[in-house]
Amino acid sequence: MHVSCSEKGDNLLAPGISEQLANVRKSVIDNITYELHFDIPHDQNDPIHSTARITFDLKEDKDDLLLDFNADPEKLKAIDVNGSPVDVQWEEEHIVVPAGLLKKSNIIDIQFDAGEQSLNRYEDYLYTLFVPDRASTCFPLFDQPDLKARYKLSLTIPSKWKAVANGSIISKDNTGAKTTYIFKETPVISSYLFSFVVGDFKVVSKNINGRKLNMYHRETDSVKLSNNTEAIFDWHVKSLEWMESYTGIDMPFEKFDFILIPSFQYGGMEHPGAVLYNASALLLDQSSTLNQQLSRGRLIAHETAHMWFGDLVTMKWFNDVWLKEVFANLMASKIVNPGFPQVNHDLQFLTAHYPNAYSVDRTLGTHPIQQPLDNLKDAGTLYGSIIYQKAPIVMRMLEEGLGQEKFQQGLQEYLEKFAFGNATWDELINILAKDAPFDVEKWDEHWVKAAGMPEIQYIIGTKDEKTISKLNIWSANNQMEMDDDLWWLQDLEVLLGYPDSVSYHAANLLTSRDKPDFKGDPFPEYLFTNGGGLGYGYFRMNADSKEYLIRNVDGFTDPVLRAAIWINLYEAVLRGDITPDKLLNRAIESLPREEEALITEYITGIIYTIYWKMISDENRVKLAPRLEGILLNMMLHTPSTNLKSTYFNALKSIAISENGVLVLKNIWNEEMTLEGLPLSERDFTSLAYELAVREVEDYQSILMEQGERITNPDRKRKFDFIRPALSEDETVRDTFFEGLKEPRNRENEAWVLEALNYLHHPLRSESSVKYITPSLEILREIQVTGDIFFPKRWLNNTLGGHSSEKAVDEVRQFLYKHNDYPTSLKNKILQSADLLFRSVEVRRNQD
């Protein structure tokens, strides 16, 4: 391919990997193998001397070739192409290989020092994280998902360390201070899935049902490790066996090792043979809630499902990154159900996915599930709640419309046809659309390829005040009746409520073309168009229905319907259809009556948001003693450990009265014990943070003592990092924030995010509003230097504690002055600022 411009005038030499460059390379390059060696020193500041041998076939050799290397070109020491040394030619993040040296079969040898942007190096461990296009920040390669390759890896590391990679260990050669590991060649995988981990890790191995699994970890709490190990291994084995049964394909890769990383950037990452997890997501405390236990099961099942969806069959381009995520999420929901027979799984699916999906889909920054992508350097901006939360809802809708058997058969055909290759969503949808009972292509056009969420409205009429004369349901977004050919068709159950009974009417707007007929039915006292609970959108209510549902939400015995009503009532507050104080009072009164842990957790989330964002400071101070008393009473007297934990976390987050803060302090210093709720080191650390941000008289000594309680070195370093963000001295906090402008101080993203939570705590929002604009100003740099979720989380934790007009002005002025800002990042700002905008508007309308 040409470096600058071809006969067609195409410019392929530009930063990142453009879709055009990727398409050209895919058309001419095949049969790639990378033979890589990294010599990793103990000192994290020393360079990593490395070599790469890249072999590949070339269908055409008339044009210069571009290898991707997004690091300092000074790190490139020597290049040899097919036996001929060449001068290093590096331009726009690419190594240019002269066309005259290329032939049908090629070998390129490169000596270099590894780039370190995606080498997460710490004092005594290192792990790689190359998704989506970060492999090229470490070593030269063709860094695009549809140029799958085999990887032959060897590592030289300090002898006291261990090493894990995609392939199993073939040999270890110990020379005293150093050990060289040689790993088995991988099958063909995409570059973002290549991985290795080295460092001071312990390993737990188990043979279960003929499988050997290895868990690498750095946990020093032997009790915590012992309490969690069986469940962790059990979930992996269950997930593997379930996926093999469902897909009809044996686990595609030779081994299944997993590594628990302290403060890992994500919940997990699905490298075949070397899955990475956030240690805290798997090693739960004794006080863990049912939702946390479910989340652990879903996380393990999610990463396991990726061995098939993403690793075996991979998207061709990252515009379809949602494809691997939606099936991993959908499979995870299926897998966890048998493991939690006591759980209402429809309720779990509803509470796990819908609120988070709405939090983005209701905003001006929302986007389709499938998004355009011109260059892989922007691929990280595609990730978020739309692909992780909305997409599983939409895919479940497709499965129910097609029927589970046909859906499963389609997925099996897809996996078999494209095994160890790449495929697009359109190729899968063509398989699923065959003999479908509804128009799958039109469904795809509206639910997958268009942005937004429906607002479902209705008009109900009567002529005799006894029976329904008409009931028209439509999508408010386009003012067309929903049985017409329009957006967001879905199957609904309409609930008609009467003084002593309810009735449900199917409105199968997706899978049936028959218009639902309500004419002649008794006229209802109230109506809810999402009576089945799992419809997607905002379901507007008339005045009578709204008042009835607020008063009587606790009386609905179906927990899915009850949760759906709560979610819809909260959405109504955000849209100004219900006043926040009305829902807040209802939520507080409902707490003692609600026995479903998942709904209780959602209700306490509503309380937290309204309490800190939508009522005045004066009203918050008046309300605090009552709310604290209810939460404390429920925490002490509910028999459920899960509910105790939920109430404890809620009390910890809202206490501001003198007595409420004293309760927190007494719990921290163990003068008050919570029977039935064992508190962990993490709980006590969090209490210390909350006391510090409330500036209790002796908070410095509390922090000092808490720091001394922490023995794990990783958690100790995290504590020391966060501590300045808690200072009552504003100049200390200012200095801490200024330090975050340096990329090296943002390398441990989990630490940064937790610190930001306290830096921008609602109690500190008046002094921290000045950080908003500078935080937005470095967002583009954060996108370049941070991992895929970091830009959005940076925004969430920067804006999440604010509810003032001044904070709104800071965001709006930034957007006004940067009206040419990249759309993907502007959307992230609009998503994260949406609750801030709405909260201020709600408060303004109450004045």
Buried (B, 14 or more C-beta within 10 A) or exposed (E): BBBEEEEEEBEBBBEBBBBBBBBBBBEBBEEBBBBBBBBBBBEBEEEBBBBBBBBBEBEEBEBBBBBBBBBEEEBBEEBBBBEEEBEBBBBBBBBBBBBEBBEEEBBBBBBBBBBBBBBBBBEBBBBBBBBBBBBBBBBBBBBBBBBBBBBBBBBBBBBEBBBBBBBBBEEEEEEEEBBBBBBBBBBBBBBBBBBBBBBBBEEBEBEBEEBEBBBBBBBEBEEBBEBBBEBBBBBBBBBBBBBBEBBEBEBBBEBBBBBBBBBBBBBBBBBBBBBBBBBBBBBBBBBBBBBBBBBBBBBBBBBBBBBBBBBBBBBBBBBBBBBBBBBBBBBBBBBBBEBBEEBBBBBBBBBBBBBBBBBBBBBEBBBBBBBEBEBBBBBBBBBBBBBBBBBBBBBBBBBBBBEEEBBBBBBBBBBEEBBEEBBBBEBBBBBBBEEBEBBBEBBBEBBBEBBBBBBBBBEBEBEEEEEBEEBBBBBBBEEEEBBEEBBBBBBBBBBBBEEEEBEEBBBBBBBBEEBBEBEEEEBBBBBBBBBBBBBBBBBBBBEBBBBBBBEEBBEBEBBBBBBBBBBBBBBBBBBEBBBBBBBBBBBBEBBEEBEBBBBBBBBBBBBBBBBBBBBEEEBBEEBBBEBBBBBBEBBBEBEBBBBBBBBBBBBBBBBBBEEBBBBBBEBBEEEBEBEBBBBBBBBBBBBBBBBBBBEBEEBBEBBEBBBEEBEBBBBBBBBEBBBBBBBBEEEBBBEBBEEBBEBEBBBBBBBBBBBBBBBBBBBBBEEBBBBBBBBBEBBBEBBBBBBBBBBBBBBBBBBBBBBBEEBBBBBEEBBEEBEEBBEBBBBBBBBBBBBBBBBBBBBEEBE
